[in-house]
């Protein structure tokens, strides 16, 4: 009986450690958007179509500004921004959580290196990155999902995991692989 409990516990742990699956698959068309955001503490409008004219876009959704994992992820993207630019990519952060703090977050944790923008509930639904259940404490927040969108607007790579550790390395590798096509 103890062995059976151990097996169920291991299976449950495996399920909780599995990354969340995003609805948009590789090859799907990325939904277009224009959103209010911030860059280096200043308000801006972020437009996916305009960004795609410059090359691939790394669009990463994060739960909320000034939370520990989101701070680490933004700092890691900022530290690697030179590598993304060298690979021809633009980085854009999006969140549905505490969007009133994006100006300060863009200056502090994004180090003014890339824009962050407010994801509307509609955009969160289109990208299927909702974190909270309707009416719950995190309703309207986005989960941690990174999309690499090729310059033609197709999804080239998707990675979903609430842990921020792998998002930067995996998305950079995906961007670099686009150049080899």
N, C-alpha and C positions, 0 to 999 in steps of 0.2 A: 504494500500500500504506500509506503514511504517513497518507493521508486516512482510510482505513478504520480504522486504529488510533485516530485522533482521534475518529471517530464513535463507536466502541465505548467509548472513555474517557468521552466526554460522556454517553453513555447510562448508563454505570455510575454516574457522578456524579449524574445525575438520579434514579436509583433510590435511592441512598443519602440523597439530600436529601428524598425524599418522606416525609411524615409516616406513622407507623405507623397502620394502620386498626384501630379498635376494633370489637369484635363487636356491641356494643349500638348499634342504629340509633335515629335519632329516632323517637319514637312507641312504642318498646319500653317495657315496664314495668321500672323499676329494681329490682334485687334488694334486699330489705330486709336490714338488719343491725343488730346491736348490737355494739360493739367497745370494748375498753379503750383509753383515750387519755389525753391530757393537755391542760390549758389553763392557761397562765401558770405552768407548772411543777408544777401539782397534778394528781393522777390523777383522771380522770372516766370515765364511760361515755358513749359517743356512740351515739345511736339515730337512725337515719334517719327512721323513722316519726314520732318526736317532733319532729324538726327540720322535717319537711314540714308539720306542723300550723301552723307559724309563717310558711310561705311557701316559695318555691323554695329549692333547695339547690344550691350549687356544690360538687360533690364532685370534688376533684382528687387524683389518685394521683401520687406522686413516688417515684423510686427509693430514696433513703436519706437520712436526716438527716445533716447536717454534710458534705454533698458540695457542691461549688461551685454547680452549677446549682440544686440543691434549696434551698440557702441563699438564693440570689437570688430564686427563685420565692416562697418563704415571705415574704421581706421585701417583695416587691412586692405580694403579697396583703394583708399587714398594712398597708402604706401606703395601699392602696385600700379598706380595709374600710369606711370611712365611706360610700363610694359604693355598695358592695354593700348595706349596711344601708339606705341611702336608697332603693334600688331594691327593698327588701323581702326580700333574700336572706341566707341563712346560708352561710358558707364552712366546709367541713370538709376537712382534709388527711388522706390515707391513705397508708401505706407498708407494704411487706412487708420492707423492709431495715432493719437495725439498730434494731429497735423498742425496745430497751432504752435508747435515748438520747432518746426522745420527750419526756420531762419537761423536760430541759434545752433541747431544740430548741424546744419550745413557748414557753418563756420568752425565749430568746435571739433566734431568727430569726423566730418568729411574733409576737413582741413581746406575747404574752399576748392577742392580738386574736381568735384563732379556735382551735378545737381541732384537734389532729392525733391520729390513732388508728392502731392496728396492724391491718393488713389480714391476715386469715388466708389460707392458701393457697386455701381454698374460695372466699373472697370475691374474690380475685385471679382465679380461674378464672371465676367468675360474671360478672365485669365484663370478662373477657378482657384483662387488663392485665399479663400476665406478661412480665417483662424477660429473665430468665435461662433458659437451657435446663436441663432436669433434670440435677442433679448438677454443673452448672457453678458458676463462682465467684459468679454472681449469682442462683443458683437461689432462688426464693422472693421475690425483689425484684419490685416493680411498676414498670411503665414510667411515662412522664409522659403521662397522659391526663386531661383535664378533662371532666366531665359537668355539664351544667346540668339539674337534675331539677325539673320543674314540681311545684307543690304537690299535684297529683293522683297523683304518683309516676311520671309518664311522662318519658322522656328527651326533653328539648327541644333539646339541643345536645350535640355531641361534638367534641372537638378533641384529637388525639394528635400529639405532636411531642416528641422528646427535648430540643429547645431550649426553655428556659422563657420566652423573650421574648414570645410572643403569647398565652399562656394567660390572662393577667389581662384584657387589653383585649378579647379575643374573648368570654370568658365574661361579662364585664360587659355587653357589647353584647347578648348573648343574653338575659341577665336583664332588661335594659331593654326588649327587644322583647316579652317576656312581658306586660308591663304594657299594651302597646298592643293586645293581642288582644281 
